């Protein structure tokens, strides 16, 4: 299937069944462009995590519109208490100091994972700047596996000028400077993003 046909097919499905996506790396230039594009195409609600002033400054630099994007600071998130109570209720959680939990959920990737855990979003897209371990550890710890899922795997995608190299459970297509990625998590396709003008980077 041609790349353009693949993207149109996936985008059409998302238009019919939009997915709420959280981008924890909200101050990253590439992520800001991707999130704005996702929202502009009306593929689903978008949440960017990070300091609002930094995200807005980045959006201004990138010349993108965030009118359809929700910007949320994990440090000031209204659901912090619910997330803290959840972590305290987990095995061994009662032994954790409140200050340690506060610091933990202030991490945008952890906060985004908790949003996914509580059904506030359908998917999380991260790994443009973060190491794979920092992305996967909270997901493996906090997202319950379905009964029939016995193995969890990850993949790394490297974008090159003329092609994308990848492995694992990701659907990848490269076209000039655009990469269309369909990430399958929790048995459903939870995030499809057209990443415009990506420099060679890894993306989990």
Secondary structure per residue as TSV (DSSP state, phi and psi in degrees):
chain	resnum	aa	ss	phi	psi
A	1	X	-	360.0	133.7
A	2	X	-	-64.9	151.1
A	3	X	H	-57.9	-45.4
A	4	X	H	-62.2	-39.7
A	5	X	H	-66.8	-38.7
A	6	X	H	-62.6	-48.2
A	7	X	H	-62.8	-43.6
A	8	X	H	-62.1	-39.6
A	9	X	H	-63.3	-46.3
A	10	X	H	-67.5	-43.2
A	11	X	H	-63.0	-40.2
A	12	X	H	-62.0	-38.6
A	13	X	H	-67.0	-38.4
A	14	X	H	-70.8	-32.7
A	15	X	H	-62.8	-38.2
A	16	X	H	-75.9	-34.3
A	17	X	S	-132.6	75.4
A	18	X	-	-58.5	146.4
A	19	X	-	-117.5	132.0
A	20	X	-	-81.1	121.4
A	21	X	E	-120.1	136.9
A	22	X	E	-109.6	133.9
A	23	X	E	-111.5	101.6
A	24	X	S	-65.6	-30.7
A	25	X	-	-86.3	57.9
A	26	X	T	-68.6	-15.4
A	27	X	T	-97.1	-2.4
A	28	X	-	-74.7	133.3
A	29	X	H	-58.5	-44.0
A	30	X	H	-65.6	-39.8
A	31	X	H	-66.9	-41.6
A	32	X	H	-59.8	-43.6
A	33	X	H	-65.1	-43.7
A	34	X	H	-63.9	-43.2
A	35	X	H	-65.3	-42.0
A	36	X	H	-63.0	-40.0
A	37	X	H	-66.6	-43.8
A	38	X	H	-58.5	-45.1
A	39	X	H	-68.0	-40.3
A	40	X	H	-61.9	-36.5
A	41	X	T	-79.3	-1.5
A	42	X	T	57.7	42.6
A	43	X	S	-85.7	-8.7
A	44	X	S	151.1	165.6
A	45	X	-	-62.0	147.5
A	46	X	E	-127.9	138.4
A	47	X	E	-123.3	126.0
A	48	X	E	-104.9	128.0
A	49	X	E	-101.2	138.4
A	50	X	S	147.0	-179.5
A	51	X	-	-65.8	120.6
A	52	X	H	-53.7	-41.1
A	53	X	H	-65.4	-34.2
A	54	X	H	-73.3	-39.3
A	55	X	H	-65.3	-44.5
A	56	X	H	-65.9	-36.2
A	57	X	H	-64.8	-41.8
A	58	X	H	-64.4	-40.1
A	59	X	H	-62.7	-38.4
A	60	X	H	-65.2	-42.1
A	61	X	H	-63.6	-40.8
A	62	X	H	-81.8	-7.9
A	63	X	T	58.9	48.9
A	64	X	-	-122.3	156.4
A	65	X	-	-99.6	126.5
A	66	X	-	-108.0	21.4
A	67	X	T	-59.2	-30.8
A	68	X	T	-100.0	12.4
A	69	X	E	-115.1	133.2
A	70	X	E	-86.6	127.9
A	71	X	E	-107.5	126.0
A	72	X	E	-134.4	130.1
A	73	X	-	-91.6	114.8
A	74	X	G	-56.5	-29.8
A	75	X	G	-68.7	-25.9
A	76	X	G	-112.7	8.4
A	77	X	-	-57.5	137.9
A	78	X	T	-71.7	-14.5
A	79	X	T	-100.2	11.9
A	80	X	H	-57.1	-42.0
A	81	X	H	-64.8	-41.0
A	82	X	H	-63.4	-41.6
A	83	X	H	-66.3	-40.2
A	84	X	H	-63.6	-43.9
A	85	X	H	-60.0	-38.9
A	86	X	H	-63.7	-46.8
A	87	X	H	-65.3	-35.5
A	88	X	H	-67.9	-27.9
A	89	X	H	-81.9	-13.4
A	90	X	S	-73.0	157.4
A	91	X	T	-53.8	125.2
A	92	X	T	84.5	-8.4
A	93	X	G	-67.6	-31.0
A	94	X	G	-65.1	-20.5
A	95	X	G	-84.0	-12.3
A	96	X	S	-77.3	141.9
A	97	X	-	-73.4	144.3
A	98	X	H	-59.6	-35.4
A	99	X	H	-64.7	-35.4
A	100	X	H	-68.7	-39.6
A	101	X	H	-66.8	-40.5
A	102	X	H	-57.7	-46.3
A	103	X	H	-64.6	-39.3
A	104	X	H	-63.4	-48.9
A	105	X	H	-79.5	-5.9
A	106	X	T	-77.1	-15.2
A	107	X	S	-67.8	121.0
A	108	X	H	-56.3	-35.2
A	109	X	H	-68.1	-40.8
A	110	X	H	-66.1	-45.0
A	111	X	H	-61.2	-43.4
A	112	X	H	-63.5	-38.0
A	113	X	H	-64.0	-39.6
A	114	X	H	-67.5	-35.5
A	115	X	H	-60.3	-41.4
A	116	X	H	-66.6	-41.8
A	117	X	H	-60.2	-37.1
A	118	X	T	-94.5	11.7
A	119	X	T	73.0	17.8
A	120	X	S	-77.2	-22.8
A	121	X	-	-136.6	164.4
A	122	X	S	-95.7	-19.1
A	123	X	E	-161.0	162.3
A	124	X	E	-127.9	131.9
A	125	X	-	-118.8	119.6
A	126	X	-	-154.1	166.8
A	127	X	-	117.4	3.8
A	128	X	S	-69.1	-40.3
A	129	X	S	-119.1	-24.9
A	130	X	S	-82.7	150.8
A	131	X	-	-70.3	151.2
A	132	X	H	-58.5	-38.0
A	133	X	H	-62.5	-39.3
A	134	X	H	-70.0	-22.1
A	135	X	H	-85.1	-44.3
A	136	X	H	-77.6	-35.2
A	137	X	H	-56.8	-50.4
A	138	X	H	-62.9	-37.0
A	139	X	H	-63.7	-46.6
A	140	X	H	-65.3	-36.2
A	141	X	H	-74.3	-38.6
A	142	X	H	-105.0	-23.2
A	143	X	S	-93.9	114.8
A	144	X	-	-63.5	138.8
A	145	X	-	-80.4	147.7
A	146	X	-	-69.0	153.1
A	147	X	T	-53.2	-35.9
A	148	X	T	-88.6	0.2
A	149	X	-	-92.1	117.5
A	150	X	-	-110.5	-11.7
A	151	X	-	-139.2	141.2
A	152	X	-	-117.2	132.6
A	153	X	-	-132.8	164.4
A	154	X	-	-129.8	174.0
A	155	X	-	-149.4	155.0
A	156	X	-	-123.2	134.6
A	157	X	E	-115.8	129.7
A	158	X	E	-113.3	124.6
A	159	X	E	-91.8	129.0
A	160	X	-	-115.1	167.9
A	161	X	S	-54.4	-38.6
A	162	X	S	-113.9	-6.0
A	163	X	-	-161.2	168.1
A	164	X	E	-116.2	137.6
A	165	X	E	-108.6	130.9
A	166	X	E	-156.3	170.0
A	167	X	-	-153.0	165.1
A	168	X	S	90.2	-159.0
A	169	X	S	-89.2	44.7
A	170	X	E	-120.9	140.9
A	171	X	E	-93.9	120.0
A	172	X	E	-126.9	138.1
A	173	X	E	-145.2	133.9
A	174	X	E	-114.6	142.0
A	175	X	E	-151.2	104.5
A	176	X	T	54.4	-115.8
A	177	X	T	-99.4	10.1
A	178	X	E	-109.1	142.6
A	179	X	E	-128.7	128.5
A	180	X	E	-104.5	123.0
A	181	X	E	-124.1	125.1
A	182	X	E	-109.7	114.6
A	183	X	E	-101.4	125.5
A	184	X	E	-102.5	115.9
A	185	X	E	-137.6	138.0
A	186	X	T	59.4	35.3
A	187	X	T	69.7	9.5
A	188	X	E	-135.2	156.4
A	189	X	E	-76.2	114.0
A	190	X	E	-106.6	-10.9
A	191	X	E	-156.3	125.9
A	192	X	E	-130.3	120.8
A	193	X	E	-132.8	132.5
A	194	X	E	-90.4	108.5
A	195	X	E	-91.5	104.2
A	196	X	T	-84.7	138.7
A	197	X	T	56.2	40.0
A	198	X	-	-75.0	130.2
A	199	X	-	-79.6	162.5
A	200	X	S	-52.9	118.0
A	201	X	-	-153.0	164.4
A	202	X	E	-98.6	147.0
A	203	X	E	-139.2	121.4
A	204	X	-	-84.8	360.0
